[in-house]
Amino acid sequence: MTPKIYFLLITAVVLNLTAVRAQNCVDIKTEDLTGFLNKNIKPNLDLKLDKTDGFLAINRQRQNLYIPDVTVSPISRTWNYYFDDVRRMDSNFFYDSKTNSVVLDVKFEKNGFELKGICNGCMNRFKDSRAPDVSWTDPQILRIYLKPIIYQRSVSFNVTNVEMIGNLSANGFGDLIPNLTKKIAAQLNIEMKKIFNSSETQRLFNDALKPLLNAKKVGSLASVSMASRSMRVCE
């Protein structure tokens, strides 16, 4: 390494450290962040997927969640599917290095058929029986990817992606509805992003994170970013 290159590298490091100090940045370890979320938000988080009574609740603050029916036409008839009383059983926050995201896994309870099928073109007495009901087989997880954002000079989260983990089984009719899982997953992605990225949910996350930020002695923030081992917040 020539003296000139060495000097330039040292200068770049010094300037970077100076910039960080000038911004008053604090690194919060990812395990501290996810540990805090699991201790303080997980016990007060609830999620229900249901046609008429769906909701997301954080710290007992409930927001109604509506997921439109998904339509498939495997035969000459059109079948509509909707979630029926699918309730959160457990959840867990963790850090995913592949996507550099905080991830929320929501595990749902196993309780019979999760998706109700309706045959719209059938006679009234056959509407409920002709479209097979569908089970969401284990592990029944919604995986929600969260990126930290600045919210009112503090921190909240924005959802970047939602994955539906597990398979849908329709009592032997699975081959007739090959696109149902894909359509349901796409609809969940849209609706989960909509409710998690709402100003109300972001405010609730922001309120819940304030004790952690106060403990780190950071005030009004200008930026936040994720790294491999920490979430960096800068004033």
C-alpha positions in Angstrom: 0.0 0.0 0.0 1.5 3.3 -1.0 1.7 6.2 1.5 -0.9 8.2 -0.5 -3.5 5.4 -0.5 -2.8 4.8 3.2 -3.3 8.5 3.9 -6.6 8.6 2.0 -7.9 5.5 3.9 -7.1 7.0 7.2 -8.7 10.3 6.2 -11.9 8.6 5.1 -12.1 6.7 8.5 -11.5 9.8 10.5 -14.1 11.8 8.5 -16.7 9.0 8.9 -16.1 8.8 12.7 -16.4 12.6 12.9 -19.7 12.5 11.0 -21.1 9.8 13.3 -20.1 11.8 16.4 -21.5 15.0 14.9 -24.8 13.2 14.3 -24.8 11.7 17.8 -25.6 8.2 16.6 -26.4 5.3 18.8 -26.3 1.6 17.8 -28.9 -0.6 19.4 -28.0 -4.3 19.1 -30.5 -6.3 17.1 -30.8 -8.8 19.9 -31.7 -5.9 22.3 -34.2 -4.6 19.8 -35.9 -7.9 19.2 -35.7 -8.8 22.9 -37.5 -5.6 23.7 -40.2 -6.2 21.1 -40.8 -9.7 22.4 -41.0 -8.5 26.0 -43.1 -5.4 25.5 -45.1 -5.7 22.3 -45.5 -9.5 21.8 -47.7 -9.9 24.9 -50.0 -7.1 23.7 -50.2 -8.0 20.0 -53.3 -9.8 18.6 -54.4 -10.6 15.1 -57.5 -12.2 13.8 -58.4 -13.1 10.2 -62.1 -13.2 9.7 -64.7 -12.0 7.2 -66.7 -9.9 9.6 -64.6 -9.6 12.8 -61.0 -9.4 11.6 -58.7 -7.0 13.5 -55.1 -6.1 14.5 -54.6 -5.0 18.1 -51.4 -3.5 19.6 -51.4 -2.6 23.3 -55.2 -3.2 23.3 -55.7 -0.6 20.6 -57.9 -2.4 18.0 -58.1 -1.7 14.3 -60.6 -3.5 12.1 -59.1 -5.6 9.4 -61.1 -6.5 6.3 -59.7 -9.1 3.8 -61.8 -9.3 0.6 -62.9 -12.6 -0.7 -60.7 -14.5 -3.1 -62.4 -15.9 -6.2 -61.3 -19.0 -8.1 -63.0 -20.8 -11.0 -61.7 -24.4 -11.0 -64.8 -25.7 -12.8 -67.8 -24.1 -14.5 -68.7 -22.5 -11.2 -67.1 -19.6 -9.3 -66.0 -20.3 -5.8 -65.4 -17.5 -3.2 -63.1 -18.0 -0.2 -62.8 -16.0 3.0 -61.1 -16.5 6.4 -63.3 -17.8 9.1 -62.2 -17.1 12.8 -58.5 -17.6 12.4 -56.9 -16.3 15.6 -53.3 -15.6 16.6 -51.9 -18.3 18.9 -48.3 -17.0 19.3 -45.9 -14.5 17.8 -42.1 -13.8 17.7 -39.8 -11.0 16.6 -36.4 -11.9 15.3 -33.7 -10.4 13.0 -33.3 -11.8 9.5 -29.8 -11.1 8.0 -30.8 -12.1 4.5 -33.3 -9.2 4.2 -31.7 -7.0 6.9 -35.1 -6.8 8.5 -36.8 -7.3 11.8 -39.3 -10.1 11.2 -42.6 -10.7 13.0 -43.8 -14.3 12.8 -47.5 -14.7 13.7 -48.5 -18.3 14.4 -52.2 -19.1 14.1 -54.2 -21.7 16.0 -55.3 -24.9 14.3 -59.1 -25.1 14.6 -60.8 -27.0 11.7 -61.2 -25.2 8.4 -59.7 -21.8 8.2 -61.1 -20.8 4.8 -64.8 -21.0 4.0 -65.8 -21.8 0.5 -69.0 -20.5 -1.2 -70.3 -21.5 -4.6 -71.9 -18.3 -5.9 -73.5 -19.9 -9.0 -75.1 -22.8 -7.2 -78.7 -23.0 -5.9 -79.1 -21.6 -2.4 -79.2 -25.0 -0.7 -75.9 -25.9 -2.4 -74.0 -22.7 -2.0 -72.3 -23.8 1.2 -71.6 -27.4 0.3 -70.5 -27.4 -3.4 -67.3 -25.3 -2.8 -64.9 -27.3 -0.5 -63.7 -25.6 2.7 -60.0 -25.3 3.0 -57.5 -26.0 5.9 -54.3 -24.0 6.3 -51.9 -26.7 7.3 -48.9 -26.3 9.6 -47.0 -24.2 10.3 -49.7 -21.6 9.7 -47.5 -18.6 9.9 -47.7 -15.1 8.5 -44.1 -13.8 8.2 -44.1 -10.0 8.3 -40.9 -8.1 7.3 -40.4 -4.8 9.1 -38.0 -2.0 8.3 -37.4 0.8 10.8 -38.4 4.3 9.7 -38.3 7.8 11.2 -41.7 8.7 12.6 -42.3 12.1 14.1 -38.6 12.4 14.9 -38.6 9.0 16.5 -38.8 5.4 15.3 -41.5 3.1 14.0 -41.7 0.3 11.4 -42.8 -0.1 7.8 -43.8 -3.4 6.4 -42.0 -4.3 3.2 -43.2 -7.9 2.6 -45.6 -10.5 4.0 -45.3 -14.2 3.4 -47.9 -16.9 4.0 -46.1 -20.0 5.3 -47.9 -23.4 5.1 -50.2 -25.0 2.5 -53.9 -24.9 1.8 -55.6 -28.3 1.7 -59.1 -28.8 0.3 -60.0 -32.4 1.1 -58.8 -33.9 -2.1 -59.8 -30.9 -4.2 -56.4 -29.2 -4.0 -55.6 -30.0 -7.6 -58.8 -28.2 -8.7 -57.7 -24.9 -7.0 -54.0 -24.7 -7.7 -53.9 -20.9 -7.6 -55.8 -20.5 -4.3 -52.7 -20.4 -2.1 -51.0 -17.8 -4.4 -54.2 -15.6 -4.5 -54.7 -15.8 -0.7 -51.1 -15.0 -0.1 -51.2 -12.0 -2.5 -54.4 -10.7 -0.8 -52.8 -11.0 2.7 -49.7 -9.2 1.5 -51.8 -6.3 0.4 -54.1 -6.1 3.4 -51.3 -6.7 6.0 -49.2 -3.9 4.4 -52.2 -1.6 4.4 -53.0 -2.0 8.2 -49.4 -2.3 9.4 -48.3 0.8 7.4 -51.3 2.8 8.5 -50.5 5.9 10.6 -52.3 4.4 13.6 -50.1 1.3 13.6 -47.0 3.3 13.1 -48.0 5.5 16.0 -48.5 2.5 18.2 -45.1 1.0 17.4 -43.6 4.4 17.9 -45.2 4.7 21.4 -44.1 1.2 22.3 -40.5 1.8 21.3 -40.0 5.1 23.2 -38.9 3.4 26.5 -36.1 1.6 24.6 -35.0 4.9 22.9 -35.2 6.8 26.2 -33.0 4.1 27.9 -30.4 4.7 25.1 -30.6 8.5 25.8 -31.4 9.5 22.3 -33.7 12.5 21.6 -35.2 13.9 18.4 -34.0 11.7 15.5 -33.0 12.5 11.9 -32.2 9.0 10.6 -32.5 5.3 11.3 -30.9 2.3 9.5 -30.4 -1.4 10.0 -27.0 -3.1 9.9 -25.9 -6.7 10.4 -25.7 -6.4 14.2 -27.6 -3.2 15.1 -30.2 -0.6 14.4 -28.4 2.8 14.2 -30.4 5.9 15.2 -28.9 9.4 14.7 -30.0 12.7 16.0 
